[in-house]
Amino acid sequence: MASAVTTSPASEYRRRHDAWRVRRGRLERRSRRLVRVRNRVLGLIIALFVLADKETVAVKIVLILPPALVLEGVDRWRRATRRAVEVAGRAENLYEGRLACLDGDAAGRGPDGARFLDDDHPYAADLDLFGRGSVFELMCLARTGAGEETLAAWLREPAEPDEVRRRQAVVADLRDALDLREALALLDPPRRAAVDVAALRAWAKTPVAFPAWSRPVGLLLVAAMLAALAGALFFATGLLPFLGALALEAAFARHLRGMVQQSLQPIEGRADDLALLAEVRRRRERGSLASRRLARLARLARRLEVKNALPQAPLASALLWTTHVALSVESWRKRWGMSLDAWLTTSGAFEALLSLARHAYENPGDPFPELVAGGPLFEAEGLRHPLLPPARCVPNDVRLDGATSLLVVSGSNMSGKSTLLRAAGVNAVLAQAGAPVRATRLRLSPLAVGSTLRVRDSLRDGRSRFYVEVVRVRQLIAAAHGPRPLLFLLDELFAGTNADDRRRGAEAVARALVEAGAVGFLTTHDLALTHLVDRLAPRAVNVHFADRADGADLVFDYRMRPGVAPHGNALAILRAAGFAV
């Protein structure tokens, strides 16, 4: 299926979904026909067997072998067709999910990256980067842990400007690579690779030092066991030599058991996952030696599965199967183990770039930001939040720089203050990850990001919300003195204390951040706090979000305006809820 880059993402996804649905229907019909053919051939074999009951073995073979070969061929065709049906069904589900994401329903449709959440991170939880309904879930198409880890790292840590520009160029090249992304999504196994990437990296760097005599002695013992078995079966030597050989093998395997377990533990049961890693690497660079070497490791891991299958298990034990696999794995690790970290890194970057490219393709109106030297600068036109459906997004223009370092944002409940902060923070993160941004235009200098949007108490650690907020603010002030200017997002700062302490504390924090060269936002319900603009002028400016009453309802337009909010709406909300206030 060729990429159609001239149509809208929704139209192209719908076209591909429908094409896969038609293909699945055709394959299902073929599968049913093959079942009927198989049953008829099987009936023919049974009939021939009955008719040839009194014939010699040679005649029976001549009669039955041709239809038996046909039966095997038909059954293989049927199994391949069923696998193709499964792939077509997965493709349908893929495009159904992407169409839902385009409609704003991304939650639960991809890896949510919840394991990357860290309460101590200065913005990840506040900006909904990870978890259900997150930026990560919206963007990530990685099939491997390496890809997920790379994308998460890019969202958690801004890249240098030159690296951002390199990523932008690659993302632009990959934007229309729909066939490549489709092929990656449909690779077997259908689930994501569950291999522990950190454990695999560590394992690759710490080979097990098997004694030099392990392999020749192991081969000798197996040869002796097979010779003793042949003697018992064909030369009447008795079972004693055979049992003695098995005892020696058991002693040998027991002596090496600890090293064998250490060698195989990270890859045992991970054959499919390792094969997926190899295939992702092959998709990145066709014919690469790295993909073939990873495939070789996957085949070694698959050999371990033979050992656990009955009736092969006793035979595998007699052949020292696990020990010999471990020795082969160590031979692989000595030759290629030190390269595995680089392979995982480049494969992870490939999947992360494809994730950004899909996001760019699905949002053709989102431009790449312009990174400028110096700063601080955050200048956005038509700024919106990427997790909000386009129909609900209201754009706003924002400029923060050395002249205007602080926007004090007042306004009533639900008017859009926190959403503005999140939109600014998320787009700053996306911009410095190499992704397009949800804005008409965005210019920014390299910025660190820090926020207090979702600070909460910790019952486990015995810390109050106020204390946690103070710790976060101290973290932000330290970041403001770092190598990058800080973009701070302070939401209802110190709301957990009394009004006078809140105003004095918020003013002290805002002053410290501005004087350190940081830029950002401070939202407040407390209109008295808007007077700090007078004390920080001309580097601070008041802006607000408004609402109006429409009968019993409150109406918001979510547009940022200059000046201080004229009123709040808390009493109106309480009255609407039935309270007599």
Salt bridges, closest charged atoms under 4 A:
GLU12 OE2 - ARG15 NH2 2.84
GLU12 OE2 - ARG16 NE 2.60
ASP18 OD1 - HIS17 ND1 3.22
ASP18 OD1 - ARG21 NH2 3.42
GLU28 OE2 - ARG24 NH1 3.18
GLU72 OE2 - ARG76 NE 2.86
ASP75 OD1 - ARG38 NH1 3.50
ASP75 OD1 - ARG78 NE 3.05
ASP75 OD2 - ARG79 NH1 2.55
GLU92 OE1 - HIS17 NE2 3.97
GLU92 OE2 - ARG24 NE 2.21
GLU96 OE2 - HIS17 NE2 3.13
ASP105 OD2 - ARG109 NH2 3.08
ASP119 OD1 - ARG456 NH2 3.95
ASP126 OD2 - ARG472 NH1 3.40
ASP128 OD2 - ARG422 NE 3.89
ASP128 OD1 - ARG454 NH1 2.56
GLU148 OE1 - ARG115 NH1 2.81
GLU148 OE2 - ARG192 NE 3.65
GLU160 OE2 - ARG484 NH2 3.55
ASP162 OD1 - ARG165 NH1 3.20
GLU163 OE1 - ARG166 NH2 3.06
GLU163 OE2 - ARG167 NE 3.05
ASP179 OD1 - ARG16 NH2 2.81
GLU182 OE1 - ARG16 NH1 3.11
ASP188 OD1 - ARG90 NH1 2.96
GLU268 OE2 - LYS307 NZ 3.42
ASP272 OD1 - ARG302 NH1 3.10
ASP273 OD1 - ARG191 NH1 2.62
ASP273 OD2 - ARG270 NH1 3.71
GLU279 OE2 - ARG282 NH2 2.58
GLU279 OE2 - ARG283 NE 3.22
GLU285 OE1 - ARG281 NH2 3.66
GLU285 OE1 - ARG284 NH1 3.26
GLU330 OE2 - ARG333 NH2 2.40
ASP341 OD1 - ARG201 NH1 2.66
ASP341 OD1 - LYS205 NZ 3.94
GLU362 OE1 - ARG98 NH2 2.78
ASP366 OD2 - ARG438 NE 2.71
GLU370 OE1 - ARG443 NE 3.43
GLU379 OE1 - ARG399 NH1 2.98
GLU379 OE1 - ARG443 NH1 2.83
GLU381 OE2 - ARG441 NH1 3.23
ASP401 OD2 - ARG399 NE 2.63
ASP461 OD1 - ARG460 NE 3.44
ASP461 OD2 - ARG463 NH2 3.86
GLU469 OE1 - ARG465 NH1 3.09
GLU492 OE2 - HIS525 ND1 2.68
ASP500 OD2 - ARG504 NH1 3.68
GLU507 OE2 - ARG511 NH2 3.40
GLU507 OE2 - ARG535 NE 2.81
ASP526 OD2 - ARG502 NH2 3.44
ASP526 OD2 - ARG503 NH1 3.02
ASP534 OD2 - HIS531 ND1 3.87
ASP557 OD2 - ARG561 NH2 2.42
